[in-house]
Amino acid sequence: MTKDTDMTVGNPFVLIGTFSFSLVTGNLFQQFYTFVDTIIIGKKIGASGLAAVGGTEWLIFMVNGLVIGLVQGFSILLGNCFGEKNEQRFAACYHMSKKICAVLAAALTAVFLLISGSILRMLGTKEEVYPMAKTYVDTILLGTPFLAFYQLFSGALRSRGNSRIPLLAMTVSSLCNIILDILFVNVLELGIAGAALGTILSEFVVMLICGYYFYHDGSRAGYDGSALEDEKMVMKRLFQMGLPMALQSLITSIGGLIVVNRINQYDLTFLAGYTSAVKLYGLLEIAASSFGLAAAAYVSQNYGANKMNRIRQGVRAGLLRSHGFWRKKHSEAVHRHLRRDGRSAGIRI
């Protein structure tokens, strides 16, 4: 389970396919949780509960997107180090990433806890759901450190070609989240706070699992304080990788907040329906995000190993993996129509 995968050797098509399969499976488990979460909140709390969750989703995504985008950028540099077979440099970059994550998580949590109420007001959150929305978003924000270090540990594992541990962690976390939701919302009747508490405790669990397996091999995280390049240079390179991805998430979240502001002008039923639809739409993004992470891990390792030809091969393999199934099915359907239409026109196809 803890075995690293060297993606600088072997068949790119097989490597990317195997890697992405684990990610897709893990994301499916996570999506399954979101469906159950929506059902529990809808049945126990009602439309107001769904509206409170839906009205805060993009605000939470703004914070989470900044963290996830930055850390995904860090994992690309970690993948370069692994591809170079330079464990000392990997340890130095990881050590600096860990410090940045600690500061970032604390800063984001403090700042957004202070301004979350103002943002909800700006979004036009209805008075009848404002208390629930504020409780939900503030509780989720308290779990930002868990999210940051879970992303760091899982990103570091992925950079070394290990997608199996993140799959295990995501599966356990999703099941844990469902159990905690039932306990906190249905049994203990903690309301919307219980749903949020279940989420952050599950993030804590997934952080522990990924962290345990990452540190299980001491050589991965060992750092004796002597980097091959000074700390300022390491920090600069990490931010060069991470900031563009973080800003991309920020821009997306701003667009989402504008949409929520428009939706808040309608009644609660409309917002509750929007919330349910967004959960369903998440299924459509699973394959795309998983193939993207698989390709990023593959390319980062081969870039570090200076195997540019394999990068081109991997990009082609990734495109075939992501679009091959659809194209095959689509071409078969088109061919069937051509045969049918050709026969009706007296043409042999």
N, C-alpha and C positions, 0 to 999 in steps of 0.2 A: 504493500500500500504506500510506503514512504519512498519507493524507488523513484529517483529522478529519471527523466527521459532526455537524452541528448538528441535534439531535433536537427543537429547539423549533419547527421548521417541517416540513411534510410530513405524509404519511399515517401516523398512529401504528401502524396494523396492519402496514404494510409495514416501517416502521422497526424495530419490535420483532422482527418475523419475520426480517428480514435479519440483525439484530444477534445474535439468539439462535441462528440457524443456524450461524454461525461458532463460537460457544461450544460448541454441541452436537457439532460435528464435531471440535473440538479435544479435548473431553472423551472422545469415542469413541476417539481415538488414544491418549489416556492410559490408558483402560480396557483397550485392546488390549495395552498394555505390561504391565499388572498380570496379565493372563492368561498372557502369555508368561513373565513373572517367576515366577509360581506353578508353571508347567510345568517351568521350568529348575531351580528349587529342589527341587521334588518329585522329579524324575528324578535329579538329581545328588547331592543331600544326603539326600533321603528325608523320611519323615514327621516326623522330629525337626527338620529345617529348617523345614518348614511350621509346625510347632507353635511354634518359636521366633519366627517372624515373626508368626503369629497372636496369640501371647501378648503381643506388644509393640505391636500396632497401635493400641490405644486410648491407650496412654501416649504414643506419637508423635503421635496425633491431638490429645491434650490440648495439647501444645506448638504443633503446627502450627495448631490451631484458634484458639488465643489470638492468634497472629500474623495469620492470615488474617482472622479476625473483626475485629480492630482495623483492619487495613489496608483492608478493605472499607468500614468506616465512614469512614475517611479519604477514600476515593474518592467517597463521596456528597457530602462537602463540596467536594471538587475539582470534581465535576459541577455543584454550585451556582455555583461561581465561573465555570466555562466557560459556563453558561447565562446568567449576568449579562454575559458578554462582558468580564469584568474580568481581564485577563491578569496584572496586577500582584498582585492578590489571589490568583489561582491560584498564582503563583510563590511567594508568601509561605507559603501553606498547604502547598504541596509541600515547600518548604525545611524547614518545621517537621516535616512527616511523615517526611522523610528522617532528621532527627536522632533522632526518637523511635524509628524502626525500628532505627537503629544501636545505640542504648542497649538497646532491648528485646531484640534478637537476642543481644547479648553477655550480658545478664543471664540470659535464659532458658537459653542454652547452658551457662553456668557453673553455675547452680543445679541444673538437671536432670541434668547430668553427675555432680554430687555425690550426688544422691538417687535416681538411676535404679535402682541396686542394691537400695536399701531398698524402693522401690515394687514391684519385681519380686518381692521376698520377700513383701511384703504381699499380692500377688496370688496367692501360692501357686504360683509358677513351679516346675516339677519340676526336681530336681537334674540330671537327665540332659540337660536343654536349657538350664539357667540360663546356662552360659558362652556359648553361642551367642546367647541372647536378650540378654545384657548387651553382647556385642560388637556385635550388630546395632543395638540402640537407641542405644548411645553413638556409633557411627559416623554414624547418621542425624542425631543431635543436632548433630554438628559441622557439618552443612550448614544449620543454622537461619538463619545470616546470608544464605546464597544464597536460601533460601525467602523471607525477609522482603523482600529487595530485588527479587526477581522479582515478588512480589505487589504491591509498591509501584509498580514500573514498569508492569506490566500493568494495575493498577487505575487508574493515572493515564491510560493510553491509553484504557481503557474509559470513563473519565469524560468523555473528549473524543469519545466515539462511535466509537472505533476498536477493533473486535473482530478485525480481520484479522491484525494483528501478533501478538496473543496466540495466534491459531490457528496461524500459521506457527511460532511459538516452541514451542508444545505439540507440534506434529507432529514437528519436528526433535528435540526433547527425547525424545519417546517412541521414535523410531527409534534415537537415540543410546543410550538406556537399554537397549534390547534388545541392541544390538551390544556394549555394555560388559558386560552380564550374561553373554553368551556368552563373551566374552574372559576376564573375571575368574573366573567360576565354572567354566566348562567347560575352558578352555584353560590358564589360570594356576592353576586349582584353589585359589582363595583362600577358598573356602567361603562361609559366610554373610556374612563381612566384605566379600567381593567383590560380593555382591548389594547391600549397603548402599552401598559405594563407588560402584557404578554409578549408584545413585539420586542421590547428592549431586553427582556430577560432571554429571549430566544437569540437575539444578537450576541448577548453575553456568552451563551452556550456555544455558538458557532465560532466566536472568537477564541474560546478556550480550546476547542478541538483543533482548529487550524494552528494556533500557537503551540499547542503541545507537540503536534507532529512536525512542525517546523524546527522547534528546538530539540526534538528527540535526537537529532544528529547534531552534536555540539559544533562540528566543523562548519556548519552552515552559518551559524550566527556568531561564531567566535570572532572577537575583534580585540586586538591587543593595543589599540591606540595609535598604531603607526600605519597610516594610509600611504598608498603609492602616489597620491596627489593631495594637496592640502584641503582642509575641510571647506574652505570658501569655494574652491573650484568644484568639489563634489556637490555642494549645495546649489551652485549655479547650474550645473548640468542637470540636476534633478528638477529644478524649477523650469528649465528649458523644455524638458520632456512633459512635465506635469501641468504647467499653467495653461497651455493651449487646450488641453482636454478639459480642464476645470472650467475655463471660460466658455467652451462650447456648451457644457451643461448649464452654465449660468444663463447664457442666451436663450437656450431652450426653455428653461424654467420661467424666464421673464415672459416669454410668449404664452406659456401655460397660465401664468398669473393673470394676464390680460383676458384670456378666455374665461377664467373663473370669475373675474370681475363682471363680465357680461352675463354669465349664467346666474350670478347672484341676484340679478334683477328680476328673475322669474321666481316661481313659488318653490317650496321645499321639495315637492314631488319631482319637479324637473331636475333639480340638483341631485336628488337621490338616484334618479334614472341615469344621469350622467356618470355618477360614481360607479354604478354597476357596469355600465358600458365600458368605462376605462379599464376596469378589472379584466373584462373579456378581451379587450384590445391588446392587453399585455401578452396574451398568447401569441399574437402575430409577431411580436418583437423577439421572442425567445431564440429562434433559430439565427436571426440576423446578429444579435448581440453575442451569441455563443460562437458563431463562426468568426466574428470580429476579434474576440479574445484569443481564439485558437490561432488565427493568422498573426496577431500581434506577438504572441509567444514565439511562434515559429520564425517570424522575420527578425525579431530582436536577437534571438540566439545566433542565427546565421549572419546577421550584420556584425555581431561581435566577433564571429569566426572569420569574417571577411569573405564569405562565400556568396558573392552577389548572384552568381548563376543559379544557386539553389533558391535564392529569394524569388527570382523570376519564376522558377518552377513551382514554388510554393504558392505564389499569387495565382498562377493558372490553376493549380490543384484546388485552391480555395474557391475560385469561381466555379469550377466544375462541380465541386461538392455542394455549393450553395444553390446553384441553378440547374444542375444536371437533372434532378428528379422532375422538376417542373417542366423543363424543356422536353424531356422524354415523354411525359404524359401529354403535354401540349401537342407535340409533333404527332403522336399516335392519334389524338383526337382529330387533328387537321387532316391526317391521311385518311381516316375513316370517312370524314365528310367529303374529301375529294373523290374517294372510291364511289361513295353513294351518289354524289352529284354527277360524276363521270358516267356511271351506268345509266342514270336517267337521261343523259344527253347522248348516249350511244357511244361513249368514248371508253376505251379500255385503259385502265390505270393499274 
